């Protein structure tokens, strides 16, 4: 998944359309719009940065494998020469005038796999974050597709509204001329003028909707200005959605968020192992060396020491037991999260497939409806021209045809949008 997303980002860097290209009126394709979005969207960069942050957590966890070294400098001036002990420790400590500097080093020998478990947990978290970055890319592509189809749908409605306005303007002009020659009544002219005004209002609303949808597309693409370039139309897919069982199986394998949830569960399980191993001993070797250029007679000019420390936890008020139980419960909760998300993924696939199938049938029905209303308009026009029909009948036929064409355009781009939803929920957009 991550490799495919990286490939998309690489293509975005090369082929992303510039704002200048949009302003010059070049046709904008869906592929170019998606590429621009993957290049421009801040969400993509944020997801990449979170992946890099998760990668650093591996280095943080692996740090326990390596030695730690430090440099120290200490200066003491005793106020009372008779001081021999200091409070705060069971052992007797000698406090002497001195200035000393030197270094110390410590190396973990074993913590019985705790560091290994924490490192593996961090690796799973990194893989999970990369899957979430893949999911972000899919969400960006889905938003672009939906906005792109919305623009095409709004422009189709605008085109239909303009055609209806032109037709009604022509009818009004013809009836006005006939009324002036006393061949038609002024009532017919009044009806025609009313419908022409309604058609003009529909054009105004359709133009506003186109502007809104173009602004939405610009946001989806990560562009600061509204998209002005003409959009390339999209052909309807020739293949119908397959059966739900196959789509569900595909989603279970390819959904990035589901894979991320599984990796989070594995990460939590490794963290639980690490917390369980808190009760085990840890063994370190240590060394220190330095010089004491200023000191009293009880100290030497140099010092050096080496040793080991074996730490065996005995009792800490139940802290380790509580941490172990907390991590174990969290791992079990993550398992249930995966199961719940798996159920929701199947439901989303079934719903998206059903809605896409519904939209496909709506396309077929609305195409028949357009043909039927067009034929009805021709008959109404002929009846009216022959004096057999009224202006009301003709106007109703015109309204029905316009409404059918708008419904057909809406059904077409609704189907494309729902196919995009289906591609998203099955993981095809990863």
N, C-alpha and C positions, 0 to 999 in steps of 0.2 A: 504493500500500500504506500509506504513512504517513498519507494523508488518511483512509483507512478506519479505521485504528487510532485516530487523533485523534477521529474521530466516536464510536467506541465509548467512549473515555475521557470525552468530554463527556456521553454518556448515563449513564455510570457516576456522574458527579458529581451528576446530577439524580435518578436513579431508584434509587440503591443502597439496599437494604433495611437498616434499622437493627437493632441488637441488640434493641431494644425490640419491634420487629415480630416477631422470631423468638420472643421470650419470650411474646408474647401469643397464640401459636398460629396465626397467619395462615399460610395455605398458601404454601410457597416454590416458585416455578417455576424451571425451568432457566434461563430468560432472566434472572430476578432474581439467581440465584446467580452467573451469569457477570458480570453488571454489578457486583455487589458485589466479586467477585474483581478485576476491572479497576480498581476504586476503592481496594481495601484492600491488594493484594499489594505488598510492598516491592520485588519484582523489577521491577514496572512502573515504579516511581519511580526505581529504580537505572538502568534502561535509558534513561529520559528524561534523567537527569543525565549519563549517558555521551554521549548525543547532544549535549547542551549543551557538554560538554567538547570534543567533536570540532569543534563550531562555532568554538570559540575558537582551534583550530589554524589555521583559515583566516586569522583576524586575525593570528596569529603569522607566517604565511608572507607575507601581504601587507604586513607592516611594512617590508619592504625597499623598497617603492615610495615611502615617505614619508621626508622629511628627519629627521635626528636632531640634536637640539640639547642642549647641556649648559652648565652654569655651572661655572667653576673659580676657585679662590682659591689663591694660592701665596705663601709667605713663605720667604725665605732669609736666613740670617746667615752670612757667610763667616768661618771661623775664621782663615784665613791670607789676608791681603790680596793676596798674590802669586799666588793660585790662578787659573789661566787655563784649564785643561782638566780633564775628568773622565773616568775610565775607563768603558768600556762602549759606546763608539760610535767609528766611524771618523772622523767629522767632529769638528773642534775646537769645543768648547763653552765659552762664557764663563760663569763663575759669579760673580754679582754680588749685593750686598746689595739686597734689594727686597721689597716686598709688592705683589702685583698681583692684580686680579680682572677677569673678563670672561667672555664666552661664545663658543662655537664652534658651527658648524652644518655638516653634511655632507649631500649629496644624491647618491644613486646615479643616474647617467645611464643606464647600461646594464650588464647582466651577461649579455647575449645570451640572454635567455629563461630563465635558471635560476630566478629568482624566480617567473616565470609558471608554470613547470612544477611547482614546489613548491606553489604556491597551488592549481593544478588537482588535484594529488595529494591535498591536504587536503580539497578539495570532494568528491572521490570517497570519501574515508574518512568524511566526514560522511554521505553518502548510504548508505554501507554500514552505519554505526552506526544510522541510522534504520530500515533494513531489519531489523537485529538486534532493535531495539525492537519492530518489528512481529512478528517471530518470537517474542519473549518473550510478547507478548499472545496469540498463537495457542497457545503452550505452556500458558499459564495457563488459557485456555478449555478446552483438551483435558483438563487435570487436573481441572477442575471437572466436566466431563461424565462422565469416567470415575468420579469419586467419587460423583457424583449417581446414576448408573446402578447403582453398587455398593450404595448405600443402598437403592434400590428393589428390587434383586435380593435383598438380605439380608432386607428386610421381607416380600417375597413368600415366601421360605423360612420365615420366622417364622410368617406367616399359615397356611401349609400345615401346619407342625408343630403349631400350636395346634389346628387343625381335626382333625388326626390324634389328638392327645391327648384332645380332647373326645369323639371317636368311640370311642376305645378305653376311655375312662373309662365311657362309656355301656354298651359291651359287657361290661366287667367287672362293672358294677352289675347288668346283666340276668342274667349267668351266675351271679353270687353268689346272687341271689334264686332262680333255678332250682335251684341246688345245695342251697340251704336247704330247698327243697321236694322234694329228691331226684329232680329231673327232669334234672339234668346232673351230671356227675362233678366232683369237686374238681380233677381234672387239667385240665379245661377252664378252671376258674377260675384255676389256677396259670399256665397259658399266657397267659391274658388279662392277668393282673397283671404278668407279665414284659414283655409288649409295652407296657403302659401306662407302666411305669417307663422303658422305652427311649424312648417318645415324650416323656416328661417331660424326660429328659436332652437329647433333640434340641431341645426348646423352650429350655432353658437355654443351650445352645450357640448357637442362632440369635439369642437376645436379646443375647448377648455380641458376636456378629458385627455386629449392627445398631449397637450402641454404638461399636464400633471404626470402622465405615464412616462413621458420622455425625461422629466425630472427624476422620477423614481428610477429609471434605467441608469441615469448618470450616477446616482448614489450607489446603485448596485455595482457599477463599474469602478467606483472610486474616483470619479471625475468631479471637479469642482463646478463645472458649468453644465447646463442642460444639453443633452445630446441633440444636435441639429442635423446630423447626416441622415440621409434616407436609409431605411433598413431593408436588407434583402429578405424576401419572403421565404417561408419555410414550407416544404412539402409535407403533407401528412404521412406518417409512418405507414408503410405497407403491411407490416406485420402486426397482428393483434396480440395483446398480452397473453402469455402462456398460462397454463394452469397454476393455481395458487400454490400447490405443493412444491412445484419446481422453483417458484419465485421465493417461497419461504426458505427453502434449502439454500438458495443462492445468498439470501440476506444473512442467514446464520453464519455463512462462511466469510462474507465480504464486508459486512457492516463495520465501519471503523470504530464507532462508539461501543459496539458489543465486544469487539476485540480489546478495546481499551479497558472495558469493565473486567474482562477476564484477566488481563495483565495486572490491574489494580488488586484483584483478589489474590493473585500469586505474590504480589509485593507484600500484601498484608500477611500472608502465610509465612513468608520469610522473616518479616518483622516479628511475628509471634515466636518463631524459632530463636531469634536473637534475644528476645526478652526472656525466654525460658532459660537460656544459657547464662543469664546474669548470675544465677546461683552458683555457677562453676568457678573454680579458682582462676586467677590470672597470674602469669609468671613473667617478670621483667628482669633484664640485666641492666645495670647502671654503672656509669663511670664518671668521675669528676677529677679535674686537675687544674692547678693555677699557681699563682705566686702571691706572696704577702710581703710587699716591699716595706711596709711600715707595720711594726708589731712590737709587743712587749716581749720580755725574755721567755715567756712560757710558750711561745709559738716559734715555728721554723719559717725559713724563707720560702719554701715551696710546699705544696701539698698535692697528693694524688691518692685516689681510692677507687676501688671497683667492687661490685657486689651484685646481689640479686635480691629481688623482693617477690615473695609468694604471698598473694592476697587470697585468703579463703573467707568468703562471706559466712558469717554465723547468724547474726540477727540484726535487722534494720527496721524493726517495727512493722514488718509486713509489706515494705515498699516493693521489693522484687516480686513477691507473690501477686500483688495487686497489678503491677505492670504486666506481668505475664498473662493474668486473667483478662485484662483490658485488651491486649493485643489479640488474644485468642477469640474473644467475642467479636472484635472488629473483623477478623478474618472470616468468621462464620457469617457475619452480617454482609460482607462483600460477596460471599457465595450466594446469598439470597438476592442481593442486588443483581447479580448476573442472571439468575433465574427469572426475576421479575422483568428485566430488560428484554430477555429473550422472548417472553410472552408478549410484551408490547411490540417488539419488532414484527412478530407474526401477525398481530392485529393490524399494525400499520400497513403491512404488505397486502393483507386481504382487503382492507378498506381502500387502499390506493388502487388496487386492481379493479375492484368493483366500481369505483368512481370513474376510472379510465374507460371501462367497458360501457358504463352508462353514457359517457360523453361521446364515445364512438357511435353508439346507436342514435344519439341525438343528432350527430352530423348527418347520418343517413335520413332521418326523419325530416330535418329542416331542409335538406336538399329537395326532397319530394314536395315539401310545403312551398318552397320557392317556385317550383314548376307549376304547382296547382294554382297559386295566387297569381302568377303571371298569365296563365291561361284565363283565369277568371277576370283579370283586368282587361284583357283583349276582348272578351265577350261583353263586359260592361261598357267598354269604349264603343264597340260596334252598336250595341243597343242604344247608347246615348246619341251617337251620330245619326242613327235612323229614327230618332224620336220615340223609341220604345222604352227607354230607361230614363231615370231621373238623375240630376246632378248628385243627389245624396248617394245613390247606388254607385255611381262612378267614383265618388270621393272615398267611399268605404272600400272599394276594390283597390284604390291607390294606397290607402293606409295599410290594408292587409298585405300588399306586396312589399311595401317598405318594411313593415314589421317582420315579415318572413325573411327578407334579406339580412336584416340586422340579427335576427335569431340564428341564421345560418353562419354568419361571421362569428358571432359569439360562441356557437357550438364548436366551430373549427379550432379557434384558439384556446378555448377551454379544454378541448381534448389534448392539444399540444402541451398545455400547462399541466394537466393531470398525468400525462406520460412522463413529464419531467419529475413530478412528485414520485411516480412509480420508480423511475430510475434512481432517485435519491434513496428511497426506503429500501431498495434492494442492493444498494452499494455500487451501482453502476457508475455513478458520478465521481467515485474516489479517484 
